[in-house]
Amino acid sequence: MSLNPNGYKSLLLLVAGAKGAIGSTLAAAVSTLKHHPESVLPYLTTAGKFPSLFPQQAVDLAGWDVDDHPMTAAISRHGVLPNTLWEPFQDEIDLVKVFSPPGADLNRAAQVQQIILDIQSLKSGFPDALPVFINLLPACASEPLHATDTLSHIYAHKDSSDQEIFWPDLSPDLSPDLSYALAAIACRIPVVNFTPNLLEYPAVVQEAVKNGVCMAGCDGKTGQTYFKVVLASAFKARNLQVDGWYSLNILGNADGKNLMDPEKAAGKLANKTHLLDDILGYPVGQKYGTPSHKVHIDYYPPRGDAKEAWDVIDLVGLFDLPMSIRINLQGRDSILAAPLVLDLARWMAALSMSGRKGLIPELGFYFKKPMGDCPPITFQEQLNCLQSLENECLHFTISQ
């Protein structure tokens, strides 16, 4: 009995933004996984799961990026990893195939077609691999969304003077991620949206269901927000009232710099803020008439990828007496994120072969804003959903 009836021998990660800090760290992890799995596997939440899928070390990576320098140059530039970790595999890492993105002058349909051709080329180069698309593109400006009931709202169309007209928030230059997602869905490839950028429009999800494609998103939950979910769930279970929560993040990588644009940061800040009220079941700060959950992100170049986060939590206990907690997290952004991307790719491969399609809300453990119907909210609910998903995949294996 096998979860892999088609005989796939490996997993192929198709990464948009392949040479960013997370993408290049992922490339190094994939090469290391082949030679020294003991340096990677212990840090995966899927380690030991899906034994009939394919060997855990059998992972390859390809993708797209505007950077035309070798992959190892990107690894060196981001400064996430010591040279000693990736230099032994330099030649192998630099063989990673990375395409240039479709031109910004192309309309949506032309962009999607170019990406489809790239995907077909990669699939021919890895004929025994199951591909999964991973969106790691930078955060885009968050615009008010129009109803997108059909794909015609996403693709450009012509007016009476033969000029292209886009729905304002869906033009290719404002939402390049959509072109990759549409191409992946057209090629029947699972989609992981690790960014805060919205891909999960109703029309896109409907197309995924039609093509038998599963989708997971959005906005990967890696550091401060992960611990916020854990603690908030614990406070809820203990009936400790959260009176206020102040969160500050500093990081000096390209992501941090990009998020200094208020429009580009809006979506991520909203995702980091709203989940607390969702977990607790009440708006923090309601007695003050204004929210007392504050989240700030600051670009601080000296830290590079080594982000730091501070949290001040004010609680109220018995007799309305105040208490407080202080947390200082000194993390590494890409070191926290890259294993989760590998995990999500393995989940999507297993779920795809189990016949799941459309949004997978049960993967809420991995995201700040889980998409789909009734996603798990508290930490325990998220763990329970992961166990149920694993059981679903095992049941499929047994039934074959």
N, C-alpha and C positions, 0 to 999 in steps of 0.2 A: 504494500500500500504506500502511495507516495503523494505528497503535496505538489509534485512536479511532473505531471503526466506528459508534458511536452519535452521533457528531457533537457531543460536548460542546465547549462554547466556553470554559469556565473551570473553575476549581477553587474549591470552597466549603469553607472550614474551619469546622467546627462545634465550638466550643471550650467545654468545661466548665471554668469558672474563667476566663472571658474577660477579666475586669477585674483579674486578679492582675498581678504584675510582668511575668511572661513574656507573658501574654495581651495586656496593653495594649501592650507593646513590639511584639508581633506585629501588632497592629492598625495601629500606626504604620508598621511595615515594609510591610504590605500596601498602604497608601495611597501610601507613597513609591515602591513598586515600579511603580505605575501611571504616576507622573509623572517620576520620576528613577531608572529601573532601574539606572543605573550606581552608585547608592549601596547597592544590595542584592545584585544578581546576582553580583558577584565574590566574595561571601562564602558562596555556596551550593555545597555539594558536588555538587549536581545541575545546576549551570549548564551549559547546552549539551547536556544529556542529554534524550532523548525528544522530539526536535524535532517529531514528528508528533502529540504528545499534545494540546497546545493552547498558545497563546502563554505564555511564562513570566511575563509581567506580568499575565495574566488570572487574578487570585486575588481572592476576596472572603471576608469573615469574618463570622460570627454566632455566637451561643452562649447561654450561661447564666451568671449570677452573682448573688450575694446583694446586691451593691452596686447601688443604683438611681440613682446619679449618672451623668452623662454619661461616655462613655469617655475623653474628654480630661481630665476631672477625675481619673480613675484614673491616667492617664499622669502628670499633674502631681503627684499625691500620692506615687507611687512614686519619682519623681525619677530615673528611669533615663536619660531623654533630655533634653538641653537644649531649651528651648522653641523655639528657632529651627528645630529639626528637624521638629517636628510642627505648630506653629501655622499654617503655610501651608495645611495640609490639615484644619484643625480642624472645619470644617463637614462635610466628607466623613467624617471619623472618627466624629463624633457621630451619623451616620446608621446606624452599625452596629447591627443588631438584636440586643438581648440580652434574653432572657427571664429571669424569676425562676425559680429552681429549684423543683421540686415540694416541697410542704410535708413537713416531717419527720413530721407526724402521719399521712401517707398510708402505706398498706402498699406493699410492693414492686410489686405488680401495678398499683396506681393510679399510682404514680410513673412506671413504665414507660409506661403509657398516656398520661399527660400529656406526657411527652417525645416520644412518637411523634407526638402532635398538633402539638407545636412543630416537629418535623422536617418534617412534611407541609406546614405553613405556610411554612417556609423554602424548601422545594423548589418550592412554587408561586411563590414570589417570585424564585427563581433557576432557571427551568425548563431552562436550557441548561447548568447547572453540574453537575459531578460532586462530590458531597459526601464529605468524609472527617471522621470524628469524632476529635477530639483531647482526651485527658484531661489537664487541667492542675490538677486539684483538689489541695488540700493533702494532705500525708501523713496517713494515718489510723493509729490504734493497730494494732499488729501482734498479732493473736491467734492461738492455735493453730488450725489449720484442720481442719475435719471433712471426711470424704469427701463429695464433691458429684457423685455419679454422674448425677443427674437435675436438671432445673430445679426440681422440686418441693422440693428442698433449699434453694433460693435464695429462692423465693417463700414468702410467709407461708401458713400453713394454719390451720385451726380445730381446737381440741380439743373434747372432749365438752361443755364449758360455753360453746362459741362464742367462746373467747378466742384471739387470734392467737398463734401460736408460731413463733419464728424459730430457726434454728440460731444459736447464740450469736454467732458471728463474722460472720454474714451478714445481720443486721438492717439495715434501710435507714439508720438513724441512724449506724451504725458503718462502713458501706461504701456511701456514696451513689454512688460511681463505677459500681457494678454496674448501677444502674438505667439510666444513660446507655448503657453498653455493650450491655445487653440491648435497649434501644430501637433503637440504631444497627443491631444485627444483625438485628432484626425488619424494619427498613427496608432491609436489604441494603446497608449503608454500611460501608466499611472502618473499622477501629478502630486508633488509635495510643494506647498507654498510656505517656505520658511520665513518669508518677509511679511511686513504689515500691509503690503500693497494688496488691494482687493482683486482677486481673480474669480471669486466664487459667485459671479453674477448668476441669476436664475437661468438665463439662456445658456451660459457656459456649462452649468451643472446639468441641465437637461441634455445638452449634447454629449456630455460625459456618460450619462445614463444610457442614452441611445447607443453609444459605441461600446458599452460595457467597461468603462474606465472608472477607476476609483480615484478620489481626490482627498487630500488632507491639508488642513491649514487652520488658521494662519498665524504668523508671527511667533517664531520659535521661542520657547520659554527656557532660558539657560541658567541665569544666575539669580539676581536679586528677586525677580518675580517668582521664580521657582520656590525660593524660601518664603516669600510672602504668602504663597498659596498654602504651604505646609503650616506656617504659623497661624494664619487666619483660620484654617480648618481646625487647628488645635484650640484656638480661643473660642470658636463657635461650639466645639464639643464640650468645653469646660464652662460655658456660659459666662465667659469674661467679656464685658462690653468694651469694644474699641472706641475710644473717645477721639482719637486722632492718630494719624500715621504720616510721618514726613520721610520721604525717600529722596536721596540725592545720588546720582551716578556721575562719575567722571571717567572718561576714556579718551584716548588720543589717537585712535586709528581712523581710517577713512569713514567708517560708519559714524563715529562721533562727530567728525567734521561735517558730514552730510546732514546730520540731525540738528545742526545749528541753524538750519533754515526752518523757521517756525512752521511753514506749510508742510514740509517733509516730515517734521517730527510729530505733527498733530495726531496721526493715526497710531503711532507707537505709544505716545503718551496716553491717549484715550484707552488703548488696550491695557496698559499697565495700571490705569486708574480704575476702570469700571469693574474689573474682576473682584476687587475687594468687597464692594457692596453686594455683588452677586453671591459671594461665598457667605458673608455674614448675614445676609437677608435684610439689611437695613442700610440706609445711607449714612456713612460716617460723617459726623458733624451736624446731624439733623437738629440737635438741640440748640445749635448756634445759628441756625438758619442759613448756613453756608458750608460747603464741603470742607472738612478738616483732614482729608486725605490729599496730600500734596506730593507730586512726583516731578522731579527736575532732572534733566540730562545736560551735562556741560562738557564741552570739548576742551581737553587739557593735554596738549601735545606731548609733554614729557612722559606720560604713562604709556603711550603707544597702545598695544593690545591688552596691556595689564590694567584692566579697569578696576575701579574701586567704588564701593557703594556703602552708604550710611543710611541706617533707618532709626528713627526715633518713634517709638510706639507708646502711646498713652492709653492705659487701660483703667477700667473702673470695676471694683470688686464689691464684696459684701459691705453693706452700709454706705454704698456709693463712695468708698474711699479710693483715692487714686493710686496707681502704680505705674511703673514705666520700664521699658526694655530698650537697650541700645545694642545695635548690631553693626559691625564693621566687616564687610566682605571684601577681601582682596583677591580677585579672581583673574582669570585670563579668558577673554571673550571667545576667541576662536577655539581654545582648548576645551571649553565647556560646550561649544556649539557643534563642532565637527562630529563627535561621537553620536549625538542625537540625530544628525543628518543620516549617518550610516544606519542607525536604528530604524528611522522612518522608512528608508529605502527598503530594508528587509521586511518590515511590516507590510509595506505596499505590495511588494512582490508576493508575499504569502497570501494577502487578502485578494489580490488580483487573481491568483491561481485558484482561490477558493470561490471565485465567482462574485465577489462584492463589486458594486459599482456605485457611482455617485459619491457624495460626501461621507466621510467616516468620522462621525463626531466622537466615537469611543476613543480616538487617539488624542483626546483633550489633554492628557498628561503632558504632551510635548508642546502645547501651544498656549499663548496668552489669550487668544481669542478663538477657541475651537468653533469650527463651522459645522453646521448641520443641525438636525432636530434634536433637542434635549441633550446637549453635551453634558458630560459630568462636570460638576463645579468644584466640589471639595476634593481634597487630596485623596481621601479614602475612596470616594466615588470613582476618581480617575484610576486608581490602582485596581479597583474591582472591574472596571471596564476593560482594562488591559488583560486581566485574567479571563474574562468572558470572550474577548477576541481570540486569545490563544486557544481556548477551548473550542471555539468555532472552527478555527483552522485545523485543529486535531480531529474534530468530528468529521470534517470534510475528508481528511486523509483516510480515516477508518471506513467511511462510506464508499470510497472508490474501489 
